[in-house]
């Protein structure tokens, strides 16, 4: 994939994510249409997702939802 400098500046986070997730192997950044920089993964280690990292390690109280109706009324809602 090749992008110009302005596009790379605007979408840097998205370009990095594409490389991290393996959707793109490399991103070439061009100036005036001429390739000048190649972005590639720095480390071949797989990117670990943080979602669910504490699953099963934390316990919530059994009455956690006890005040849901009261809280909903405070915000003008209804359960």
C-alpha positions as CSV (number, residue, x, y, z in Angstrom):
1,X,0.0,0.0,0.0
2,X,1.3,3.4,-0.9
3,X,0.1,6.7,0.6
4,X,1.3,10.3,0.4
5,X,2.7,12.2,3.3
6,X,-0.5,14.2,4.1
7,X,-2.6,11.0,4.1
8,X,0.0,9.2,6.3
9,X,-0.1,12.1,8.8
10,X,-3.8,12.2,8.8
11,X,-4.3,8.4,9.2
12,X,-1.1,7.3,11.0
13,X,-3.0,5.3,13.7
14,X,-5.0,3.5,11.1
15,X,-2.0,2.7,9.0
16,X,-0.1,1.3,12.1
17,X,-3.2,-0.8,13.0
18,X,-3.3,-2.2,9.4
19,X,0.3,-3.4,9.8
20,X,-0.1,-4.6,13.4
21,X,-3.1,-6.8,12.4
22,X,-1.4,-8.1,9.3
23,X,-4.0,-6.6,6.9
24,X,-1.0,-4.8,5.2
25,X,2.5,-6.2,5.2
26,X,4.0,-2.7,4.6
27,X,3.0,0.9,4.0
28,X,5.0,3.0,1.6
29,X,5.0,6.8,2.2
30,X,5.6,8.8,-0.8
31,X,6.6,12.5,-1.4
32,X,5.4,13.9,-4.7
33,X,4.6,10.3,-5.8
34,X,8.1,9.1,-5.1
35,X,8.4,6.4,-2.4
36,X,10.7,7.6,0.5
37,X,9.7,5.6,3.6
38,X,8.6,2.0,4.2
39,X,6.6,1.2,7.4
40,X,6.8,-2.5,8.4
41,X,6.1,-4.4,11.6
42,X,9.0,-3.8,14.0
43,X,8.5,-7.0,15.9
44,X,7.0,-10.2,14.4
45,X,5.4,-11.1,17.7
46,X,1.6,-11.3,17.4
47,X,-0.3,-8.3,18.8
48,X,-2.2,-9.4,21.9
49,X,-5.7,-8.1,22.5
50,X,-6.3,-6.6,25.9
51,X,-10.0,-7.3,25.9
52,X,-10.9,-10.1,28.3
53,X,-7.4,-10.1,29.8
54,X,-8.9,-10.2,33.4
55,X,-11.8,-12.6,32.5
56,X,-12.5,-14.9,35.4
57,X,-10.1,-13.0,37.7
58,X,-12.6,-10.5,39.1
59,X,-15.8,-11.1,41.0
60,X,-18.7,-8.7,41.1
61,X,-21.1,-8.6,44.0
62,X,-24.3,-10.5,43.5
63,X,-26.4,-7.4,44.1
64,X,-24.5,-5.3,41.5
65,X,-27.7,-4.5,39.6
66,X,-29.7,-3.8,42.7
67,X,-30.0,0.0,42.1
68,X,-30.4,0.0,38.3
69,X,-34.1,1.1,38.4
70,X,-33.3,3.9,40.8
71,X,-30.3,5.1,38.7
72,X,-32.4,4.9,35.5
73,X,-35.1,7.2,37.0
74,X,-32.4,9.7,38.0
75,X,-31.5,10.0,34.4
76,X,-35.0,10.1,33.1
77,X,-35.1,6.5,31.9
78,X,-37.1,3.5,32.8
79,X,-36.1,-0.1,33.0
